Amino acid sequence: MSGWLKVLKIFGFVIAGIAVYLVLIRLVRRIWHFPAPAFITVFLNSRLREKMQNPVEVIRRSGIKPGQKVLEIGCGGGFFLPYAAHAVGKDGKVFGLDIAEAMLVRCLRHLARVPVDLRRRIELIHQSAYELPFDDSSLDVVYLVTALMEIPDPRRCLTEVYRVLKPQAILAVTELLVDPDYPGCGATIRIGEKAGFKVEAVEGNFWNYTVRFKKP
Ligand SMILES: C[S@@+](CC[C@H](N)C(=O)[O-])C[C@H]1O[C@@H](n2cnc3c(N)ncnc32)[C@H](O)[C@@H]1O
């Protein structure tokens, strides 16, 4: 067999393997919707993740600007929090909220390695996405990365997000294909619109996209 044929065969096996993984993992998730285990932060906070889903780009797409008050729902191991803290600058504030205590423990460990000026801008909250501890119309941006569809009732979460966002403020939802709960872009748009948001932009690609909504 020529060298090229061998390469093609290996490539075919890799693609088929990924396809089988994606189908099987989605089937499992339909039957058994358990929360992401905390050990998954080994991947979520890894260099491989950084290559698959550039955090600087995700934060840029989420429309985060200096001086803003920003919330990440389902922050997990805190992979995106330092980048959001950098984007809001010294006058901004970033809240990372998660329902899983074990995730927040790992998040704290992760943040301990972050420069102190960024860390000071971040506050962690142990809470459910259904009860956001913020006043009405008090936040500039709420963003979620590979988290919305893991929340058992995403519609209820977005209704709560709507309440805490200021008028014209942003809800950004980013998804990654390898996530077992990955929804297509159309599904994300539908769920956001049902909660009252208007699509402002869709960025990225099928594999890794962000839908940026505005609260009218
Ligand atoms: C796949 S992880 C993503 C973590 C992080 N956003 C990232 O991309 O690295 C999803 C996170 O959503 C959190 N989560 C699930 N249901 C939640 C809920 N009802 N309220 C708040 N967080 C929730 C999980 O605990 C988990 O940390």
PDBQT file of the ligand as one rigid body, heavy atoms in Angstrom, charges set to zero:
ROOT
HETATM    1  C1  LIG A 301     -19.327  21.240  30.809  1.00  0.00    +0.000 C 
HETATM    2  S1  LIG A 301     -19.148  22.266  32.229  1.00  0.00    +0.000 S 
HETATM    3  C2  LIG A 301     -18.516  23.754  31.463  1.00  0.00    +0.000 C 
HETATM    4  C3  LIG A 301     -17.632  24.554  32.385  1.00  0.00    +0.000 C 
HETATM    5  C4  LIG A 301     -17.064  25.835  31.787  1.00  0.00    +0.000 C 
HETATM    6  N1  LIG A 301     -18.093  26.714  31.298  1.00  0.00    +0.000 N 
HETATM    7  C5  LIG A 301     -16.108  25.522  30.668  1.00  0.00    +0.000 C 
HETATM    8  O1  LIG A 301     -16.491  25.625  29.494  1.00  0.00    +0.000 OA
HETATM    9  O2  LIG A 301     -14.960  25.160  30.964  1.00  0.00    +0.000 OA
HETATM   10  C6  LIG A 301     -20.815  22.761  32.649  1.00  0.00    +0.000 C 
HETATM   11  C7  LIG A 301     -20.931  23.380  34.006  1.00  0.00    +0.000 C 
HETATM   12  O3  LIG A 301     -22.286  23.784  34.226  1.00  0.00    +0.000 OA
HETATM   13  C8  LIG A 301     -22.580  23.581  35.601  1.00  0.00    +0.000 C 
HETATM   14  N2  LIG A 301     -24.033  23.487  35.810  1.00  0.00    +0.000 N 
HETATM   15  C9  LIG A 301     -24.860  22.475  35.449  1.00  0.00    +0.000 A 
HETATM   16  N3  LIG A 301     -26.119  22.727  35.854  1.00  0.00    +0.000 NA
HETATM   17  C10 LIG A 301     -26.093  23.927  36.493  1.00  0.00    +0.000 A 
HETATM   18  C11 LIG A 301     -27.088  24.730  37.139  1.00  0.00    +0.000 A 
HETATM   19  N4  LIG A 301     -28.354  24.343  37.200  1.00  0.00    +0.000 N 
HETATM   20  N5  LIG A 301     -26.715  25.906  37.675  1.00  0.00    +0.000 NA
HETATM   21  C12 LIG A 301     -25.409  26.320  37.607  1.00  0.00    +0.000 A 
HETATM   22  N6  LIG A 301     -24.432  25.603  37.013  1.00  0.00    +0.000 NA
HETATM   23  C13 LIG A 301     -24.756  24.415  36.466  1.00  0.00    +0.000 A 
HETATM   24  C14 LIG A 301     -21.859  22.279  35.931  1.00  0.00    +0.000 C 
HETATM   25  O4  LIG A 301     -21.661  22.125  37.327  1.00  0.00    +0.000 OA
HETATM   26  C15 LIG A 301     -20.556  22.442  35.152  1.00  0.00    +0.000 C 
HETATM   27  O5  LIG A 301     -19.540  23.005  35.926  1.00  0.00    +0.000 OA
ENDROOT
TORSDOF 0
